[in-house]
Amino acid sequence: MRNVFLRFMAVWTPVMLMAAPLFAEGEKKPRPDSILGNPMIMMMLFIVIIVWFLMIRPEQKKQKERQKMLQNLKKGDKVMTAAGIYGIVGNVKDASVMVKIADNNTVVEFSKNAITSVVSSDSSGGA
């Protein structure tokens, strides 16, 4: 019996000595965690990127196109206002636009922000 115990100790002692640090519950040294090593932060970063490309970026593109359209308004452009009124641009000021909305020279001044789209750029014909 004593011989079996000695063999057991001879075989398993080195194994237990190597495994002891794995099972130790003492004070652990804090290891420096990188931000990219944390799965929760990675998932949040992934969600922010998805939201950026699906929602924020297309909206910014639309705003830039609208600003470009408002800056390029010129006399003779046929436009549609936010109220659904079609007319022809007569005079362009810094913040407003004079729009002819009827054949009898009815001209209305609109804010540039009220212009929703340019329908065509020809300067022929009436409203």
Contact map, one row per residue, 1 for C-alpha under 8 A:
1111100000000000000000000000000000000000000000000000000000000000000000000000000000000000000000000000000000000000000000000000000
1111110000000000000000000000000000000000000000000000000000000000000000000000000000000000000000000000000000000000000000000000000
1111111000000000000000000000000000000000000000000000000000000000000000000000000000000000000000000000000000000000000000000000000
1111111100000000000000000000000000000000000000000000000000000000000000000000000000000000000000000000000000000000000000000000000
1111111110000000000000000000000000000000000000000000000000000000000000000000000000000000000000000000000000000000000000000000000
0111111111000000000000000000000000000000000000000000000000000000000000000000000000000000000000000000000000000000000000000000000
0011111111100000000000000000000000000000000000000000000000000000000000000000000000000000000000000000000000000000000000000000000
0001111111110000000000000000000000000000000000000000000000000000000000000000000000000000000000000000000000000000000000000000000
0000111111111000000000000000000000000000000000000000000000000000000000000000000000000000000000000000000000000000000000000000000
0000011111111100000000000000000000000000000000000000000000000000000000000000000000000000000000000000000000000000000000000000000
0000001111111110000000000000000000000000000000000000000000000000000000000000000000000000000000000000000000000000000000000000000
0000000111111111000000000000000000000000000000000000000000000000000000000000000000000000000000000000000000000000000000000000000
0000000011111111100000000000000000000000000000000000000000000000000000000000000000000000000000000000000000000000000000000000000
0000000001111111110000000000000000000000000000000000000000000000000000000000000000000000000000000000000000000000000000000000000
0000000000111111111000000000000000000000000000000000000000000000000000000000000000000000000000000000000000000000000000000000000
0000000000011111111100000000000000000000000000000000000000000000000000000000000000000000000000000000000000000000000000000000000
0000000000001111111110000000000000000000000000000000000000000000000000000000000000000000000000000000000000000000000000000000000
0000000000000111111110000000000000000000000000000000000000000000000000000000000000000000000000000000000000000000000000000000000
0000000000000011111111100000000000000000000000000000000000000000000000000000000000000000000000000000000000000000000000000000000
0000000000000001111111110000000000000000000000000000000000000000000000000000000000000000000000000000000000000000000000000000000
0000000000000000111111110000000000000000000000000000000000000000000000000000000000000000000000000000000000000000000000000000000
0000000000000000001111110000000000000000000000000000000000000000000000000000000000000000000000000000000000000000000000000000000
0000000000000000001111111000000000000000000000000000000000000000000000000000000000000000000000000000000000000000000000000000000
0000000000000000000111111100000000000000000000000000000000000000000000000000000000000000000000000000000000000000000000000000000
0000000000000000000000111111000000000000000000000000000000000000000000000000000000000000000000000000000000000000000000000000000
0000000000000000000000011111000000000000000000000000000000000000000000000000000000000000000000000000000000000000000000000000000
0000000000000000000000001111100000000000000000000000000000000000000000000000000000000000000000000000000000000000000000000000000
0000000000000000000000001111110000000000000000000000000000000000000000000000000000000000000000000000000000000000000000000000000
0000000000000000000000000011111000000000000000000000000000000000000000000000000000000000000000000000000000000000000000000000000
0000000000000000000000000001111100000000000000000000000000000000000000000000000000000000000000000000000000000000000000000000000
0000000000000000000000000000111110000000000000000000000000000000000000000000000000000000000000000000000000000000000000000000000
0000000000000000000000000000011111000000000000000000000000000000000000000000000000000000000000000000000000000000000000000000000
0000000000000000000000000000001111101100000000000000000000000000000000000000000000000000000000000000000000000000000000000000000
0000000000000000000000000000000111111100000000000000000000000000000000000000000000000000000000000000000000000000000000000000000
0000000000000000000000000000000011111100110000000000000000000000000000000000000000000000000000000000000000000000000000000000000
0000000000000000000000000000000001111110110000000000000000000000000000000000000000000000000000000000000000000000000000000000000
0000000000000000000000000000000011111110010000000000000000000000000000000000000000000000000000000000000000000000000000000000000
0000000000000000000000000000000011111111110000000000000000000000000000000000000000000000000000000000000000000000000000000000000
0000000000000000000000000000000000011111111000000000000000000000000000000000000000000000000000000000000000000000000000000000000
0000000000000000000000000000000000000111111100000000000000000000000000000000000000000000000000000000000000000000000000000000000
0000000000000000000000000000000000110111111110000000000000000000000000000000000000000000000000000000000000000000000000000000000
0000000000000000000000000000000000111111111111000000000000000000000000000000000000000000000000000000000000000000000000000000000
0000000000000000000000000000000000000011111111100000000000000000000000000000000000000000000000000000000000000000000000000000000
0000000000000000000000000000000000000001111111110000000000000000000000000000000000000000000000000000000000000000000000000000000
0000000000000000000000000000000000000000111111111000000000000000000000000000000000000000000000000000000000000000000000000000000
0000000000000000000000000000000000000000011111111100000000000000000000000000000000000000000000000000000000000000000000000000000
0000000000000000000000000000000000000000001111111110000000000000000000000000000000000000000000000000000000000000000000000000000
0000000000000000000000000000000000000000000111111111000000000000000000000000000000000000000000000000000000000000000000000000000
0000000000000000000000000000000000000000000011111111100000000000000000000000000000000000000000000000000000000000000000000000000
0000000000000000000000000000000000000000000001111111110000000000000000000000000000000000000000000000000000000000000000000000000
0000000000000000000000000000000000000000000000111111111100000000000000000000000000000000000000000000000000000000000000000000000
0000000000000000000000000000000000000000000000011111111110000000000000000000000000000000000000000000000000000000000000000000000
0000000000000000000000000000000000000000000000001111111111000000000000000000000000000000000000000000000000000000000000000000000
0000000000000000000000000000000000000000000000000111111111000000000000000000000000000000000000000000000000000000000000000000000
0000000000000000000000000000000000000000000000000011111111100000000000000000000000000000000000000000000000000000000000000000000
0000000000000000000000000000000000000000000000000011111111110000000000000000000000000000000000000000000000000000000000000000000
0000000000000000000000000000000000000000000000000001111111111000000000000000000000000000000000000000000000000000000000000000000
0000000000000000000000000000000000000000000000000000111111111100000000000000000000000000000000000000000000000000000000000000000
0000000000000000000000000000000000000000000000000000001111111110000000000000000000000000000000000000000000000000000000000000000
0000000000000000000000000000000000000000000000000000000111111111000000000000000000000000000000000000000000000000000000000000000
0000000000000000000000000000000000000000000000000000000011111111100000000000000000000000000000000000000000000000000000000000000
0000000000000000000000000000000000000000000000000000000001111111110000000000000000000000000000000000000000000000000000000000000
0000000000000000000000000000000000000000000000000000000000111111111000000000000000000000000000000000000000000000000000000000000
0000000000000000000000000000000000000000000000000000000000011111111100000000000000000000000000000000000000000000000000000000000
0000000000000000000000000000000000000000000000000000000000001111111110000000000000000000000000000000000000000000000000000000000
0000000000000000000000000000000000000000000000000000000000000111111111000000000000000000000000000000000000000000000000000000000
0000000000000000000000000000000000000000000000000000000000000011111111100000000000000000000000000000000000000000000000000000000
0000000000000000000000000000000000000000000000000000000000000001111111110000000000000000000000000000000000000000000000000000000
0000000000000000000000000000000000000000000000000000000000000000111111111000000000000000000000000000000000000000000011000000000
0000000000000000000000000000000000000000000000000000000000000000011111111000000000000000000000000000000000000001101000000000000
0000000000000000000000000000000000000000000000000000000000000000001111111000000000000000000000000000000000000000000000000000000
0000000000000000000000000000000000000000000000000000000000000000000111111100000000000000000000000000000000000000000000000000000
0000000000000000000000000000000000000000000000000000000000000000000011111110100000000000100100000000000000000000000000000000000
0000000000000000000000000000000000000000000000000000000000000000000000011111100000000000111100000000000000000000000000000000000
0000000000000000000000000000000000000000000000000000000000000000000000001111100000000001111100000000000000000000000000000010000
0000000000000000000000000000000000000000000000000000000000000000000000000111110000000001110000000000000000000000000000001111000
0000000000000000000000000000000000000000000000000000000000000000000000001111111000000001100000000000000000000000000001111110000
0000000000000000000000000000000000000000000000000000000000000000000000000001111100000111100000000000000000000000000001111100001
0000000000000000000000000000000000000000000000000000000000000000000000000000111110000111100000000000000000000000001111110000000
0000000000000000000000000000000000000000000000000000000000000000000000000000011111011110000000000000000000000000001111100000000
0000000000000000000000000000000000000000000000000000000000000000000000000000001111111100000000000000000000000000011110000000000
0000000000000000000000000000000000000000000000000000000000000000000000000000000111111000000000000000000000000000011100000000000
0000000000000000000000000000000000000000000000000000000000000000000000000000000011111000000000000000000000000000010000000000000
0000000000000000000000000000000000000000000000000000000000000000000000000000000111111100000000000000000000000000000000000000000
0000000000000000000000000000000000000000000000000000000000000000000000000000000111111110000000000000100000000000000000000000000
0000000000000000000000000000000000000000000000000000000000000000000000000000011110011111000000000000100000000000000000000000001
0000000000000000000000000000000000000000000000000000000000000000000000000000011100001111100000000011110000000000000000000000001
0000000000000000000000000000000000000000000000000000000000000000000000000011111000000111110000000011100000000000000000000000011
0000000000000000000000000000000000000000000000000000000000000000000000001111111000000011111100001111000000000000000000000000000
0000000000000000000000000000000000000000000000000000000000000000000000000111000000000001111100001111000000000000000000000000000
0000000000000000000000000000000000000000000000000000000000000000000000000110000000000000111110001110000000000000000000000000000
0000000000000000000000000000000000000000000000000000000000000000000000001110000000000000111111011100000000000000000000000000000
0000000000000000000000000000000000000000000000000000000000000000000000000000000000000000001111111000000000000000000000000000000
0000000000000000000000000000000000000000000000000000000000000000000000000000000000000000000111110000000000000000000000000000000
0000000000000000000000000000000000000000000000000000000000000000000000000000000000000000000011111000000000000011000000000000000
0000000000000000000000000000000000000000000000000000000000000000000000000000000000000000000111111100000000001111000000000000000
0000000000000000000000000000000000000000000000000000000000000000000000000000000000000000111110111110000000001111000000000000000
0000000000000000000000000000000000000000000000000000000000000000000000000000000000000000111100011111000000111100000000000000000
0000000000000000000000000000000000000000000000000000000000000000000000000000000000000011111000001111100000111100000000000000000
0000000000000000000000000000000000000000000000000000000000000000000000000000000000000011110000000111111011110000000000000000001
0000000000000000000000000000000000000000000000000000000000000000000000000000000000001111000000000011111011110000000000000000001
0000000000000000000000000000000000000000000000000000000000000000000000000000000000000010000000000001111111100000000000000000011
0000000000000000000000000000000000000000000000000000000000000000000000000000000000000000000000000001111111000000000000000000011
0000000000000000000000000000000000000000000000000000000000000000000000000000000000000000000000000000011111000000000000000000000
0000000000000000000000000000000000000000000000000000000000000000000000000000000000000000000000000001111111100000000000000000000
0000000000000000000000000000000000000000000000000000000000000000000000000000000000000000000000000001111111110000000000000000000
0000000000000000000000000000000000000000000000000000000000000000000000000000000000000000000000000111110011111000000000000000000
0000000000000000000000000000000000000000000000000000000000000000000000000000000000000000000000000111100001111100000000000000000
0000000000000000000000000000000000000000000000000000000000000000000000000000000000000000000000011110000000111110000000000000000
0000000000000000000000000000000000000000000000000000000000000000000000000000000000000000000000011110000000011111011000000000000
0000000000000000000000000000000000000000000000000000000000000000000000000000000000000000000000111000000000001111111000000000000
0000000000000000000000000000000000000000000000000000000000000000000001000000000000000000000000111000000000000111111000000000000
0000000000000000000000000000000000000000000000000000000000000000000001000000000000000000000000000000000000000011111100000000000
0000000000000000000000000000000000000000000000000000000000000000000000000000000011100000000000000000000000000111111100000000000
0000000000000000000000000000000000000000000000000000000000000000000001000000001111000000000000000000000000000111111111000000000
0000000000000000000000000000000000000000000000000000000000000000000000000000001111000000000000000000000000000000111111000000000
0000000000000000000000000000000000000000000000000000000000000000000010000000001110000000000000000000000000000000001111100000000
0000000000000000000000000000000000000000000000000000000000000000000010000000111100000000000000000000000000000000001111111000000
0000000000000000000000000000000000000000000000000000000000000000000000000000111100000000000000000000000000000000000011111000000
0000000000000000000000000000000000000000000000000000000000000000000000000000111000000000000000000000000000000000000001111100000
0000000000000000000000000000000000000000000000000000000000000000000000000001110000000000000000000000000000000000000001111110000
0000000000000000000000000000000000000000000000000000000000000000000000000001110000000000000000000000000000000000000000011111000
0000000000000000000000000000000000000000000000000000000000000000000000000011100000000000000000000000000000000000000000001111100
0000000000000000000000000000000000000000000000000000000000000000000000000001000000000000000000000000000000000000000000000111110
0000000000000000000000000000000000000000000000000000000000000000000000000000000000000000000000000000000000000000000000000011111
0000000000000000000000000000000000000000000000000000000000000000000000000000000000000001000000000000011000000000000000000001111
0000000000000000000000000000000000000000000000000000000000000000000000000000010000000111000000000001111000000000000000000000111
